Amino acid sequence: MRSCAQFYHSTNTLNKDETPMNEKILLVDDHTLIREGLRSILEVEFGMKVIGQAADGLQAVSSAEELRPDIIIMDVELPLLNGREATRRIKQRNDSVRIIALSMHGDRGNVIGMFQSGADAYLLKHCAVDELQDAIHAVLSGRRYLSNHLTDVLLESFATSSPGTQDAVYHQLTARERQVLQLIAEGRSTKEAAAILGCAISTVETHRQHLFNKLQVQSVADLTKEAIRLGLTHL
């Protein structure tokens, strides 16, 4: 069974039907090999056109606005701006674009968070290529798609955990506070964060203090733990 992230050139094309899917695709992943592997699959096997690639969440947002793709295949764990936040921003500006989340992680927080932000499908990176094609067909038909591997995981999670706590904390923070929290967890200095966000250092320091107050923590290490717990980054 071929993996979505497997890197190869195949001589077989279009095993679902004989009509190429001509939609334009934007690939977002911080690993070049994964982007190139997906590009090969989409162009050679599916007959689709990859019009751009992005290596972080900020690039994803700007590329989506500039290129206006039909579908974005979005890694969830991205530097500078995670996939959940990037998806939310892109969907606010263009609700018609279809976003397929692709991740190594299938935990409840990531899956539900991506769908809440506007994702149309969620796949694991070790999924079969046929499942990627199924997801593309589903989102182009206006339906949502969840990887078969995740159904049991989510049902078990709902049955054994207390809902709402993590999600409530996530939405307690503003979008800018969540981005600052991610940058802190990635080890960015206040000066670096200000340059990335295009704001004053004092503004970042204000957001940082708000994070300490809202999350009721005392150290950068605690902020990093909260960022990981909230699914903003994986370290």
C-alpha positions as a printed Julia matrix, in Angstrom:
235×3 Matrix{Float64}:
   0.0    0.0     0.0
   1.55   3.26   -1.09
   1.86   6.08    1.41
   0.77   9.68    0.89
   4.27  10.78    1.82
   6.09   8.15   -0.21
   8.46   9.6    -2.79
   8.35   7.92   -6.18
   7.48   8.34   -9.85
   4.78   5.92  -11.0
   3.84   4.87  -14.52
   0.24   4.25  -13.45
  -2.22   7.12  -13.74
  -5.75   7.85  -12.59
  -6.82   4.56  -11.04
 -10.25   5.97  -10.12
 -11.42   7.22  -13.47
 -10.0    8.36  -16.77
 -10.72  12.07  -16.36
  -7.87  14.19  -14.99
  -8.68  16.53  -12.11
  -7.61  19.93  -13.4
  -7.92  21.8   -10.11
  -5.01  23.95   -8.96
  -3.16  22.82   -5.83
  -1.05  24.6    -3.23
   1.21  22.35   -1.12
   2.13  23.45    2.4
   4.71  21.48    4.39
   8.0   22.42    6.01
   9.73  19.35    4.53
  10.8   19.74    0.9
  10.84  15.99    0.25
   7.22  15.6     1.33
   6.13  18.51   -0.87
   7.98  17.07   -3.87
   6.59  13.59   -3.23
   3.05  14.93   -3.08
   3.63  17.02   -6.2
   4.7   13.9    -8.08
   1.62  11.97   -6.96
  -0.79  14.8    -7.76
   0.63  15.67  -11.17
   1.65  12.24  -12.47
  -1.15  10.1   -11.05
  -4.06  12.51  -10.68
  -3.39  14.92  -13.53
  -3.66  17.91  -11.2
  -1.58  21.09  -11.36
   0.57  22.14   -8.41
   0.79  25.92   -8.73
   2.8   26.67   -5.61
   4.5   25.45   -2.45
   4.92  26.95    1.01
   7.2   25.93    3.88
   5.47  27.68    6.81
   2.09  29.0     7.83
   2.77  32.62    6.96
   3.88  31.65    3.45
   0.74  29.54    3.16
  -1.52  32.51    3.9
   0.26  34.84    1.46
   0.53  32.18   -1.28
  -3.16  31.31   -0.96
  -4.11  34.95   -1.41
  -1.76  35.46   -4.35
  -2.3   32.19   -6.25
  -5.99  31.48   -5.44
  -5.72  27.67   -5.52
  -8.74  25.36   -5.62
  -7.27  23.0    -3.02
  -4.61  23.41   -0.34
  -2.94  20.37    1.19
  -1.89  21.71    4.56
   0.52  20.26    7.09
  -0.79  20.83   10.62
   2.59  21.24   12.32
   4.13  24.3    10.65
   6.7   26.84   11.87
   5.9   30.54   12.44
   2.15  29.93   12.09
   0.66  26.48   12.63
  -1.73  24.84   10.19
  -4.79  25.51   12.32
  -4.21  29.26   12.41
  -3.15  29.38    8.76
  -6.34  27.53    7.78
  -8.49  29.93    9.77
  -6.92  33.0     8.11
  -7.14  31.54    4.62
 -10.78  30.54    5.04
 -11.67  34.0     6.35
 -10.38  35.5     3.1
 -11.55  32.78    0.69
 -14.18  30.37    1.96
 -14.39  28.56   -1.38
 -10.88  27.07   -1.23
 -10.82  23.45   -0.06
  -8.23  22.59    2.6
  -7.03  19.04    3.25
  -5.09  18.71    6.51
  -2.21  16.27    6.42
  -0.47  15.35    9.68
   1.63  12.82   11.55
  -0.67  13.33   14.54
  -4.24  12.08   14.83
  -5.11  13.25   18.32
  -8.51  14.72   19.04
  -7.26  18.27   19.61
  -5.56  18.53   16.23
  -8.41  16.93   14.29
 -11.23  18.91   15.84
  -9.16  22.09   15.83
  -8.49  21.85   12.11
 -12.15  21.23   11.29
 -13.2   24.13   13.54
 -10.76  26.37   11.67
 -12.35  25.43    8.36
 -10.48  22.36    7.06
 -12.53  20.15    4.75
 -10.58  16.91    5.28
  -8.03  15.4     7.65
  -5.57  12.68    6.64
  -2.61  11.02    8.3
   0.69  11.16    6.44
   0.95   7.37    6.34
  -2.4    7.04    4.56
  -2.71   5.22    1.24
  -2.54   7.24   -1.95
  -6.05   6.04   -2.82
  -7.31   7.68    0.38
  -5.78  11.0    -0.65
  -7.65  10.7    -3.94
 -10.87   9.87   -2.08
 -10.41  12.96    0.09
  -9.86  15.19   -2.95
 -13.01  13.85   -4.64
 -14.98  14.37   -1.42
 -13.98  18.0    -0.85
 -14.53  18.88   -4.51
 -18.05  17.49   -4.1
 -18.66  19.73   -1.09
 -18.3   16.96    1.49
 -15.93  16.6     4.42
 -13.54  13.69    4.76
 -11.9   12.04    7.77
  -9.18   9.42    7.46
 -10.45   5.92    8.18
  -7.61   5.46   10.67
  -8.95   8.26   12.86
 -12.55   7.17   13.42
 -11.84   4.78   16.28
  -9.3    7.16   17.82
 -11.82  10.0    17.99
 -14.64   7.82   19.28
 -12.4    6.51   22.07
 -11.26  10.05   22.87
 -14.82  11.32   23.15
 -15.78   8.39   25.37
 -12.92   8.81   27.84
 -12.11  12.53   28.06
 -13.78  15.65   29.39
 -14.76  17.84   26.44
 -14.33  21.56   26.22
 -11.41  22.38   28.52
  -8.62  22.62   25.96
 -10.89  24.25   23.38
 -12.03  26.86   25.9
  -8.45  27.81   26.73
  -7.59  28.01   23.0
 -10.41  30.45   22.31
  -9.63  32.43   25.45
  -6.51  33.65   23.63
  -6.65  36.08   20.73
  -5.3   35.0    17.33
  -2.22  37.21   17.82
  -1.63  35.81   21.32
  -1.75  32.28   19.93
   0.83  33.19   17.29
   3.1   34.82   19.87
   2.74  31.73   22.05
   3.81  29.52   19.15
   6.82  31.71   18.4
   7.88  31.63   22.06
   7.56  27.84   22.09
   9.72  27.68   18.95
  12.46  29.53   20.82
  12.11  32.88   19.05
  13.39  35.91   20.94
  11.15  38.92   21.51
  13.07  40.82   18.83
  12.69  37.95   16.33
   8.98  37.62   17.08
   8.47  41.34   16.54
  10.22  41.14   13.16
   8.12  38.15   12.08
   4.88  39.79   13.18
   5.83  43.22   11.84
   5.16  44.97   15.14
   7.04  46.73   17.93
   9.02  44.78   20.52
   6.85  46.36   23.21
   3.76  44.89   21.54
   5.22  41.39   21.71
   6.13  41.96   25.37
   2.53  43.0    26.06
   1.17  39.86   24.39
   3.68  37.78   26.33
   2.49  39.27   29.63
  -1.13  38.61   28.66
  -0.19  34.99   28.01
   1.36  34.64   31.46
  -1.79  36.1    33.01
  -4.37  34.2    30.98
  -2.61  30.84   31.18
  -1.63  31.39   34.81
   1.97  30.27   34.33
   5.27  31.67   35.55
   7.96  30.72   33.04
   8.74  30.36   29.34
   9.01  26.59   29.9
   5.4   26.61   31.13
   4.33  28.65   28.11
   5.99  26.08   25.85
   4.1   23.26   27.58
   0.84  25.14   27.05
   1.63  25.69   23.36
   2.18  21.97   22.91
  -0.93  21.08   24.91
  -3.04  23.43   22.8
  -1.67  21.93   19.58
   0.06  25.13   18.45
   3.38  23.36   18.0
   4.96  19.93   18.39
   8.44  19.83   19.85
